Amino acid sequence: MPDRSLSLVIITGGSRGIGRRLARGFAREGFPVLLTATDEDRAKDTARELASGTGMRIGGARLDVTDEDSIAALLDSVRSIERSWGVRLRVLVNNAGRIESTEGPLWEAKPEDLRSVVETNTIGPLLLLNAFVPHLLEVAEKTEQAVRIIDLNSGSGAVGSPPYAAYSASKAALFRIADSVHHYGYERGLRIFEMSPGVIETDMTRAMPVHDFRTDKDWTNPAEVVALALALAGGDLDAWSGRYVRAGVDTAESLARAADSLEQNTRKLRLDVRSE
């Protein structure tokens, strides 16, 4: 990867929880960061708080990932930032997401709740990639350097979580989207990774009854999430493009060691249809 100080990172949903931690982590490593939130004031306030007294370049912008006009406005802002900061967009972190407000059978959930989860977690990344990938590919072509997308996926997408049907389905869908992005983008310098953060203690996870049993030692260390995201962004783990990795289990070192032995379907979501 080129000089980190010239490589802009976008983190959607970056004003709180995992996104906020990632924004701070990337900025501390010298990356200019643009974090987004659905509320512009919250995004800008968070950026100012994180950057205060540090010299880090962090900006905040409004983004509703389900709104095409909002996405287009963000892309315009990114082009402006690239010119004014002298940087190029090289990393897009799809972090914005939500989960059902209640656990249990999907027929007991509110329809608007189910719809919102899928629209935010699946339609949002689809629209964002549709708008931003051409720009990322342009950067890759002009600079002859790879660009990267990190999707915040989940064990619920990889193996399922019955109490959260919409969330599990929405995260499983990201694997199929990544298949296509990797297929059409890899030879043009585009990489995409499905990264599970493990189970981070946030406002969202603390509100989920399924995690009530957890003690301090049961939560994934946020530093491990940031470290893994930085490693994926850095370019040494590109063999894992289109594949699933999990913070708290995988490290940059363990993934690098396994890179040469990856098989076609390793860490990809597949249905075993073999008959006995």
DOTORKOL-944039 format. One record per residue (C-alpha): x negated, y negated, z negated. Coordinates in steps of 0.25 Angstrom, whole numbers. Last residue first. Layout:
BEGIN
+-------+-------+-------+
!    c1 !    c2 !    c3 !
+-------+-------+-------+
!     X !     Y !     Z !
...
+-------+-------+-------+
This chain:
BEGIN
+-------+-------+-------+
!    c1 !    c2 !    c3 !
+-------+-------+-------+
!    98 !   161 !    -5 !
!   102 !   149 !     4 !
!    93 !   137 !     6 !
!   100 !   124 !     5 !
!    91 !   116 !    -4 !
!    96 !   102 !    -4 !
!    85 !    92 !    -2 !
!    81 !    79 !    -9 !
!    66 !    77 !    -7 !
!    55 !    79 !   -17 !
!    48 !    89 !    -8 !
!    56 !    91 !     4 !
!    44 !    91 !    15 !
!    34 !    97 !     5 !
!    24 !    88 !    -3 !
!    11 !    94 !    -6 !
!     2 !    82 !    -3 !
!    10 !    73 !   -11 !
!    10 !    81 !   -24 !
!    -3 !    74 !   -30 !
!     2 !    61 !   -26 !
!    15 !    63 !   -33 !
!     9 !    68 !   -46 !
!     0 !    56 !   -46 !
!    10 !    45 !   -43 !
!    19 !    52 !   -54 !
!    31 !    61 !   -53 !
!    39 !    65 !   -65 !
!    42 !    52 !   -73 !
!    45 !    45 !   -60 !
!    51 !    54 !   -50 !
!    48 !    56 !   -35 !
!    57 !    60 !   -23 !
!    53 !    60 !    -9 !
!    55 !    52 !     4 !
!    40 !    47 !     3 !
!    32 !    55 !    -7 !
!    20 !    56 !     3 !
!    20 !    41 !     1 !
!    14 !    43 !   -13 !
!     1 !    34 !   -12 !
!     9 !    22 !    -6 !
!    10 !    13 !   -18 !
!    25 !    12 !   -19 !
!    26 !    26 !   -23 !
!    15 !    24 !   -34 !
!    22 !    11 !   -39 !
!    35 !    19 !   -40 !
!    29 !    30 !   -48 !
!    22 !    20 !   -57 !
!    35 !    12 !   -59 !
!    43 !    25 !   -63 !
!    32 !    30 !   -72 !
!    32 !    16 !   -79 !
!    47 !    18 !   -82 !
!    44 !    30 !   -90 !
!    55 !    40 !   -88 !
!    65 !    42 !   -99 !
!    65 !    55 !  -108 !
!    55 !    50 !  -118 !
!    63 !    39 !  -123 !
!    75 !    48 !  -126 !
!    85 !    53 !  -116 !
!    98 !    60 !  -120 !
!   107 !    49 !  -115 !
!   102 !    50 !  -101 !
!   115 !    56 !   -95 !
!   123 !    45 !  -102 !
!   117 !    34 !   -93 !
!   117 !    20 !   -98 !
!   102 !    22 !  -102 !
!    99 !    25 !   -88 !
!   105 !    12 !   -82 !
!    99 !     3 !   -93 !
!    85 !    10 !   -90 !
!    77 !    21 !   -96 !
!    71 !    27 !   -83 !
!    74 !    42 !   -79 !
!    65 !    46 !   -68 !
!    62 !    35 !   -59 !
!    66 !    43 !   -47 !
!    58 !    39 !   -34 !
!    63 !    42 !   -20 !
!    52 !    37 !   -11 !
!    52 !    30 !     2 !
!    40 !    27 !    12 !
!    40 !    19 !    24 !
!    28 !    18 !    33 !
!    34 !    20 !    47 !
!    31 !    35 !    47 !
!    39 !    36 !    33 !
!    51 !    28 !    38 !
!    61 !    37 !    45 !
!    60 !    49 !    37 !
!    57 !    42 !    24 !
!    69 !    33 !    25 !
!    77 !    45 !    29 !
!    73 !    54 !    18 !
!    74 !    42 !     8 !
!    89 !    40 !    11 !
!    91 !    55 !     9 !
!    84 !    54 !    -5 !
!    92 !    41 !    -8 !
!   105 !    49 !    -7 !
!   101 !    57 !   -19 !
!   101 !    44 !   -27 !
!   115 !    40 !   -23 !
!   120 !    54 !   -26 !
!   114 !    55 !   -40 !
!   120 !    41 !   -43 !
!   133 !    44 !   -38 !
!   134 !    57 !   -45 !
!   129 !    53 !   -59 !
!   133 !    63 !   -69 !
!   128 !    74 !   -60 !
!   114 !    69 !   -58 !
!   107 !    75 !   -46 !
!    93 !    81 !   -43 !
!    86 !    71 !   -34 !
!    96 !    59 !   -34 !
!    98 !    60 !   -49 !
!    83 !    62 !   -51 !
!    83 !    47 !   -46 !
!    80 !    38 !   -34 !
!    73 !    25 !   -35 !
!    70 !    23 !   -21 !
!    56 !    19 !   -17 !
!    53 !    13 !    -4 !
!    39 !    11 !     2 !
!    31 !     4 !    13 !
!    19 !     9 !    20 !
!     9 !     0 !    26 !
!     6 !    -3 !    40 !
!     9 !   -18 !    37 !
!    18 !   -21 !    48 !
!    24 !    -7 !    49 !
!    26 !    -5 !    34 !
!    32 !   -19 !    33 !
!    41 !   -17 !    44 !
!    45 !    -4 !    38 !
!    49 !   -11 !    25 !
!    57 !   -21 !    33 !
!    65 !   -10 !    40 !
!    66 !    -2 !    27 !
!    73 !   -14 !    20 !
!    87 !   -15 !    26 !
!    91 !     0 !    27 !
!    83 !     3 !    15 !
!    91 !    -7 !     7 !
!   104 !    -2 !    13 !
!   101 !    13 !    10 !
!    95 !     9 !    -4 !
!   109 !     2 !    -8 !
!   118 !    13 !    -1 !
!   111 !    23 !   -11 !
!   109 !    18 !   -25 !
!   118 !     6 !   -25 !
!   129 !    11 !   -16 !
!   129 !    24 !   -22 !
!   130 !    19 !   -36 !
!   140 !     8 !   -33 !
!   150 !    19 !   -26 !
!   150 !    28 !   -38 !
!   153 !    16 !   -48 !
!   164 !    11 !   -38 !
!   170 !    25 !   -39 !
!   170 !    24 !   -54 !
!   165 !    37 !   -60 !
!   174 !    49 !   -65 !
!   174 !    56 !   -51 !
!   158 !    56 !   -51 !
!   158 !    65 !   -63 !
!   150 !    60 !   -75 !
!   141 !    48 !   -79 !
!   146 !    33 !   -79 !
!   140 !    20 !   -73 !
!   135 !    27 !   -61 !
!   121 !    24 !   -57 !
!   114 !    12 !   -51 !
!   103 !     8 !   -41 !
!    93 !    -2 !   -37 !
!    79 !     5 !   -36 !
!    76 !     5 !   -21 !
!    61 !     1 !   -22 !
!    56 !    -5 !    -9 !
!    41 !    -6 !    -7 !
!    33 !   -13 !     4 !
!    39 !   -27 !     6 !
!    28 !   -36 !    11 !
!    21 !   -47 !     3 !
!    17 !   -61 !     5 !
!    26 !   -67 !    -6 !
!    33 !   -77 !     2 !
!    34 !   -69 !    15 !
!    38 !   -55 !     9 !
!    47 !   -62 !    -1 !
!    55 !   -68 !    11 !
!    56 !   -54 !    18 !
!    60 !   -48 !     4 !
!    71 !   -59 !     3 !
!    77 !   -56 !    17 !
!    77 !   -41 !    13 !
!    84 !   -45 !     0 !
!    95 !   -52 !     8 !
!    97 !   -40 !    17 !
!    99 !   -32 !     5 !
!   109 !   -41 !    -1 !
!   116 !   -42 !    12 !
!   117 !   -26 !    13 !
!   123 !   -25 !    -1 !
!   121 !   -12 !    -8 !
!   107 !   -15 !   -13 !
!   112 !   -28 !   -20 !
!    99 !   -36 !   -21 !
!    96 !   -49 !   -27 !
!    81 !   -53 !   -28 !
!    70 !   -53 !   -38 !
!    55 !   -56 !   -36 !
!    43 !   -51 !   -43 !
!    28 !   -55 !   -40 !
!    21 !   -52 !   -53 !
!    13 !   -64 !   -59 !
!    16 !   -58 !   -73 !
!    22 !   -69 !   -81 !
!    36 !   -67 !   -77 !
!    37 !   -57 !   -65 !
!    46 !   -47 !   -72 !
!    55 !   -57 !   -78 !
!    55 !   -65 !   -65 !
!    59 !   -53 !   -57 !
!    70 !   -49 !   -67 !
!    76 !   -63 !   -66 !
!    76 !   -63 !   -51 !
!    83 !   -49 !   -50 !
!    93 !   -53 !   -61 !
!    96 !   -66 !   -54 !
!    98 !   -59 !   -41 !
!   108 !   -49 !   -46 !
!   108 !   -36 !   -39 !
!    94 !   -34 !   -42 !
!    81 !   -34 !   -34 !
!    66 !   -34 !   -37 !
!    56 !   -39 !   -28 !
!    42 !   -35 !   -32 !
!    28 !   -40 !   -28 !
!    19 !   -28 !   -31 !
!     7 !   -30 !   -40 !
!     8 !   -18 !   -49 !
!    15 !   -26 !   -60 !
!    26 !   -29 !   -49 !
!    28 !   -15 !   -46 !
!    30 !   -11 !   -61 !
!    39 !   -23 !   -64 !
!    48 !   -20 !   -52 !
!    48 !    -6 !   -55 !
!    52 !    -8 !   -70 !
!    63 !   -18 !   -65 !
!    68 !    -7 !   -55 !
!    69 !     4 !   -66 !
!    78 !    -4 !   -75 !
!    81 !   -19 !   -71 !
!    79 !   -30 !   -61 !
!    73 !   -21 !   -50 !
!    86 !   -16 !   -44 !
!    79 !   -15 !   -30 !
!    64 !   -16 !   -31 !
!    57 !   -22 !   -19 !
!    42 !   -21 !   -19 !
!    33 !   -31 !   -11 !
!    19 !   -27 !    -7 !
!     9 !   -38 !    -6 !
!     4 !   -38 !   -20 !
!     3 !   -23 !   -19 !
!    -8 !   -24 !    -8 !
!    -5 !   -14 !     3 !
!     0 !     0 !     0 !
+-------+-------+-------+
